[in-house]
Amino acid sequence: MYHFSVRTIILSGIFLALIIIFTHVLAIQTPFIRIGFGFLPLAIYAAAYGPLAGSILGAVSDILGCILFTPGLYFPGFTISSFCSGAIYGFCFYNKSITIKRTAVAFTVSFIIVDMLLNTIWLSILYQKAVFAFAFSRFIKGLIFMPINIFLFYTIYKTLDKTIKKYRNLN
């Protein structure tokens, strides 16, 4: 259950800042593909606070990131995608034992639903191009980066696991 304490609000702000920085500042972006690590703080936050909190933080981070770093280029479809990512991570990780298998399943589900389905649809709407033109390059990117993303999340989460549980239980 998500509790609105001062500590939770501060941690939410820190994770919000990390998501925006990893997504918009420390990322490589083309019109069709973004290589960044904004998924890490979102997945860790959703694992600690659950699917509702994760989905809200995902949506808020997308809106604020667009306002701050790409003014005039906001598209609500990507906010829906960020919302879904936070929900998927929360459902897969919250109050569950984090294993490599669970991590792989969560990232695969997120890849299929968010990256391959939703984001490809949003890009085809924005650029009026054939879905296949986006889907193929996004699929290749996913095949390359999914093992890296799984390893990074699992390693970082396991390193922070005790700290996350400590702060979550203090609320």
C-alpha positions as CSV (number, residue, x, y, z in Angstrom):
1,M,0.0,0.0,0.0
2,Y,1.3,3.4,-0.9
3,H,1.5,5.9,2.0
4,F,1.8,9.6,1.6
5,S,4.5,10.4,4.2
6,V,7.2,13.1,3.8
7,R,9.8,10.4,3.2
8,T,7.7,8.8,0.4
9,I,7.1,12.1,-1.2
10,I,10.9,13.0,-1.1
11,L,11.8,9.5,-2.4
12,S,9.2,9.9,-5.2
13,G,10.8,13.3,-6.1
14,I,14.2,11.7,-6.2
15,F,13.1,8.9,-8.4
16,L,11.2,11.3,-10.6
17,A,14.3,13.3,-11.2
18,L,16.4,10.2,-11.9
19,I,13.9,8.9,-14.4
20,I,13.8,12.3,-16.2
21,I,17.6,12.5,-16.2
22,F,18.2,9.0,-17.4
23,T,15.5,9.3,-20.1
24,H,16.1,12.8,-21.4
25,V,19.6,13.9,-20.5
26,L,21.7,10.8,-20.4
27,A,20.1,9.1,-23.4
28,I,20.8,8.7,-27.1
29,Q,17.7,9.6,-29.1
30,T,16.7,9.3,-32.7
31,P,13.2,10.0,-34.0
32,F,12.4,6.3,-33.8
33,I,14.6,4.8,-31.0
34,R,15.8,6.1,-27.6
35,I,18.6,4.4,-25.8
36,G,18.5,5.3,-22.2
37,F,18.2,4.0,-18.7
38,G,15.0,5.7,-17.4
39,F,13.5,2.2,-16.9
40,L,15.9,1.5,-14.0
41,P,14.6,4.0,-11.5
42,L,11.0,3.4,-12.6
43,A,11.3,-0.3,-12.2
44,I,13.0,0.0,-8.8
45,Y,10.4,2.5,-7.6
46,A,7.5,0.3,-8.8
47,A,9.1,-2.7,-7.1
48,A,9.3,-0.8,-3.8
49,Y,5.9,1.0,-3.9
50,G,3.7,-1.1,-6.2
51,P,1.9,-0.8,-9.6
52,L,-0.3,2.2,-8.9
53,A,2.6,4.3,-7.6
54,G,4.9,3.1,-10.4
55,S,2.3,3.9,-13.1
56,I,1.6,7.3,-11.7
57,L,5.3,8.1,-11.4
58,G,5.9,6.8,-15.0
59,A,3.2,9.1,-16.4
60,V,4.3,12.1,-14.4
61,S,7.9,11.6,-15.4
62,D,6.9,11.5,-19.1
63,I,4.8,14.7,-18.9
64,L,7.5,16.6,-16.9
65,G,10.3,15.3,-19.1
66,C,8.5,16.5,-22.2
67,I,7.8,19.9,-20.7
68,L,11.4,20.4,-19.6
69,F,13.3,18.9,-22.4
70,T,11.1,18.7,-25.5
71,P,8.7,21.6,-25.3
72,G,6.0,21.5,-28.0
73,L,6.7,17.8,-28.8
74,Y,4.4,16.2,-26.2
75,F,2.3,13.2,-27.3
76,P,-0.1,11.6,-24.8
77,G,0.4,8.1,-26.2
78,F,3.9,8.0,-24.7
79,T,2.5,9.0,-21.3
80,I,0.2,6.0,-21.6
81,S,3.2,3.8,-22.4
82,S,5.1,5.1,-19.3
83,F,2.0,4.5,-17.2
84,C,1.9,0.9,-18.5
85,S,5.6,0.4,-17.9
86,G,5.3,1.4,-14.2
87,A,2.2,-0.8,-13.8
88,I,3.9,-3.8,-15.4
89,Y,7.0,-3.4,-13.2
90,G,4.9,-3.0,-10.1
91,F,2.7,-6.0,-10.8
92,C,5.8,-8.2,-11.5
93,F,8.0,-7.0,-8.7
94,Y,6.0,-5.5,-5.8
95,N,6.1,-7.7,-2.7
96,K,7.7,-10.5,-4.7
97,S,11.0,-12.1,-4.6
98,I,13.1,-10.6,-7.4
99,T,14.8,-13.4,-9.4
100,I,16.4,-13.4,-12.8
101,K,13.5,-15.3,-14.2
102,R,10.9,-12.9,-12.8
103,T,13.0,-10.0,-14.1
104,A,13.3,-11.5,-17.5
105,V,9.5,-12.1,-17.7
106,A,8.8,-8.5,-16.5
107,F,11.1,-7.0,-19.1
108,T,9.8,-9.2,-21.8
109,V,6.2,-8.3,-21.1
110,S,7.1,-4.6,-21.0
111,F,9.1,-5.0,-24.3
112,I,6.2,-6.7,-26.1
113,I,3.3,-4.5,-24.8
114,V,5.0,-1.1,-24.4
115,D,7.9,-1.0,-26.8
116,M,6.7,-3.2,-29.7
117,L,3.0,-2.6,-29.5
118,L,2.1,0.8,-28.0
119,N,5.2,2.8,-28.8
120,T,5.2,1.5,-32.4
121,I,1.6,2.6,-32.8
122,W,2.4,6.0,-31.3
123,L,5.3,6.5,-33.7
124,S,3.2,5.4,-36.7
125,I,0.5,7.9,-35.7
126,L,3.1,10.7,-35.3
127,Y,5.1,10.1,-38.4
128,Q,2.4,8.5,-40.7
129,K,4.8,5.7,-41.7
130,A,4.3,2.0,-42.0
131,V,4.4,0.1,-38.7
132,F,6.9,-2.3,-40.1
133,A,9.5,0.5,-40.6
134,F,9.4,1.2,-36.9
135,A,8.8,-2.3,-35.6
136,F,11.9,-3.9,-37.1
137,S,14.4,-1.4,-35.8
138,R,12.8,-1.4,-32.4
139,F,12.8,-5.2,-32.3
140,I,16.5,-5.4,-33.1
141,K,17.2,-2.7,-30.4
142,G,15.1,-4.8,-27.9
143,L,17.0,-8.0,-28.7
144,I,20.3,-6.3,-28.1
145,F,19.4,-4.3,-25.0
146,M,17.0,-6.6,-23.2
147,P,19.7,-8.8,-21.7
148,I,21.6,-5.7,-20.7
149,N,18.5,-4.1,-19.1
150,I,17.7,-7.4,-17.2
151,F,21.2,-7.7,-15.9
152,L,21.4,-4.0,-14.8
153,F,18.0,-4.0,-13.1
154,Y,18.7,-7.3,-11.3
155,T,22.1,-6.3,-10.2
156,I,21.1,-2.8,-9.0
157,Y,18.0,-4.0,-7.3
158,K,19.8,-6.8,-5.4
159,T,22.4,-4.3,-4.3
160,L,19.7,-1.9,-3.0
161,D,17.2,-4.5,-1.8
162,K,17.8,-4.1,1.9
163,T,17.8,-0.3,1.7
164,I,14.6,-0.3,-0.3
165,K,12.8,-2.6,2.2
166,K,14.1,-0.5,5.1
167,Y,12.7,2.8,3.6
168,R,9.5,1.2,2.5
169,N,8.8,-0.2,6.0
170,L,9.5,3.2,7.7
171,N,6.4,4.8,6.2
